[in-house]
Amino acid sequence: MRPSKRPFQIANADLTIQKDYTNRDSGYRNGFSHPSASYSPEHEHLQLAVSALHRICGSMEYMSMDFVFHALELCAVNHCLSAAKEIHFLLTFSGFDSDAFIVCHLIRTYASLEDLGSAWKVFLKAHEPTHFSWSAIISAHANLGQESIALKLYNQMQVLKVGLDGHVFVAALKACTAAVDLHEGQTIHSHMIAHALNSNEFSGGFLINMYVTCSSLEEASIAFQVLPRKGVASWNALIAGYVNNGEDLRALEIFFIMQQEHTASSVSQLDDGCEDAAKPDTITYLHVLKLCAHLGVIEEGHSVHADIVGRGLGTDLSVGNTLIDMYGKCGNIQDACTFFHALPAQDVVSWSVLISSHTQHGYSSEALELFKQMQAEHIQPDSFTIVCTLKACSMQGAIDKGRKIHEHVVATGIESDIFIVSALIDMYSKCECCTDARSIFDQFQDSGLVTWNAMISGYVQFGDLQEALALYDQMCEEGILACQVTYLSVLKACSGLAALRKGLNVQSNIIRDGFEGDLCINTTLIDLYSQSGSLVDACRIFNTILEPDVVSWNALIAACAQHNASQLAFDSFHSMQQFGIIPNNATFVCILSVCSHAGLVKEGCSQFKLMRDYYCVSPSLEHYDSLIDIFGHGGCLEEAEDLLETLPFAPDLTEWTSLLSSCRMHADVSIGERSFDRFVSMNHANASAYALMSDIYAQAGRQVDADEVEKLRKYANAWKKPAKAFIEIETRIHEFSVGDESHPQIEDIYAKLRELRQRMSEGGYKARVDLVLNDEVDKLKSLCGHCEKLAIAFGLICTPSGTTIRVSKNLRVCADCHNASKVISKIEKREIIISDAFRCHHFKEGDCSCESHY
């Protein structure tokens, strides 16, 4: 017998929970006070609701269904299973447990609390489950990741000929969407058409979402078009679908169509008193702002911003944060800052996005200052904030600030976050503190592939390439599968060492793991083969790329420049345009590098003018650096100096180093002295200028001046970067430094060099003793101990006659070693390849591929 229908006033409810009506599990009561909700208003409402239901059942008052539904919703919000079961018991006691709507809500509540067993008990107890109950149980399985069961239930409904409605279709479509099952989704679509529900606005939105999730954009668009009334949810689903499938421009176009339809229909709908279905909402704007950020379309972003303000959504924090992100990613940092300060309040996301925007565009000092201000405002940084700030420290080399952030990370207990661990490794590596980076890596080595990638990349950035390869080998031994990021770093390490054999082994792993078609990896392989002295193999890799992008073409042109293959470089430059690839900034850096290496002054000037006037590419400092190098190598030193003095940018050390190097090449003391003075005034602690100026004086026979420059270098505490040479023998890489005595076969190496010196003299070699500034040492012996000569000698004694010798050097090969390598290639009848920091030298039969443009 149902209780009498008397109105119930919740305001008069007694908060005391009454005794159970039967012997029930006391665990319900024990679990009632959920710790996460003990002090929340919602939890107090739940206690009140349960108490009220007890009173209603005891006094036989009227039980409002809305009140029951609200109580069940509170159970879900508070994650309180015991309260849900208590309410379920009260409903059973009162005879309401078979009510179709109650059954549906109970199933949904149990599903939200991840208790499918109880949900099934409710469903099976219903005498004749309605389509509401079916849709609830199907949705329960779909929401808990059991899509296949959900779809089986949908098919069972059809077998039992249970009536279908929009709610059932929505539940089944949710399952198809979660399972990404296009075929089953198409079947459900056909059923919807048969029931004339495909044009229903509610179910139509879920249909669109299913199609876009399954990447069937055409069918999604058709499903959208048949809707007579296109609600904002349908528009949002279609826009999100195109975004998620990489169709950003089309998604933006759909948004503008949505705006047009909204504008066209707003007046008539207002006259009818109807709500505008196509009116963009917060979700729409969040999608579109992210689109503008990804596409970098600032004008469209401004337009969307104005629309947001016009609709009164400018103060919405989620929209505001996305606006800051949009302006930041489009490079409009000023507007990002302005809008940030215009927000009524900023949260951790606001600060993090602004810090990220500054870091992304190179404003590392400003990013660190913002982080300081954020802390002053007592906003607790999250993982994303920490990662962005550590990146700013990396960019600025701010190791002290990085250490303080590290201390904060440890103090707050978030040091085990995988992304923070990786950011710390990256920061320490870029600040040249690889020992600290390795310490963190060893501590959290089990945190996953991300940290392995960070440490390998850190070694590559630091220049410890052998350690990078050793760590990669360890990673493989431990059975950790590499990803694209891993292979890119490892291939860069192989390139830097000219480790061709190791590179081939890595390439076989790339093929094994299914990355052979990856565009970025193939582009890096081009660089590997180029650095290892094989332009033919670099071209072969390029030809395997089905659709090379501008980066791939640039890599090919750069390889040609490195090998002094100027004609092939220009042919490639013209071919890329024939294939519809538009040259970018980097393309012209490569082309100008070709002109520099080949001494093509006229062609270089022509390409620079073409870049600026025809392709509308604004010259950067890097382009001017190449132009200065072109003038310098071509002997036009005065023109190079004039250009340097009139640059539209403030020149850095790179340009003055280039001019000084050209002065050494052409023995121009006067311009060399002026360049040296400018260099030292900018940075007196950089050793490269002192070394170049000493060489210039020594070549001019002014040894006293050369010695004086050497004294200045020591006084300035400007120490030269140690020269290192590497050679790969079988699968092992051997490292040599100047005057090395540590190699196990060093006696055999020096014996080979002594033998070579006699034969080289007979072959026309004259030692450049003028390059050795220290008069207190045996200059011939000093030259003999240069690292590239040690590597070449070791290669000669360890490889069969006729084998190509491949050597990599971290600095420019010295003039004496360049001359010596020519002669050794002739007397030993070997091809010798030396890849230095600037180009790849092929020595064969006494000649070099650089054709005296060294």
Disulfide bonds with the S-S distance in Angstrom:
none
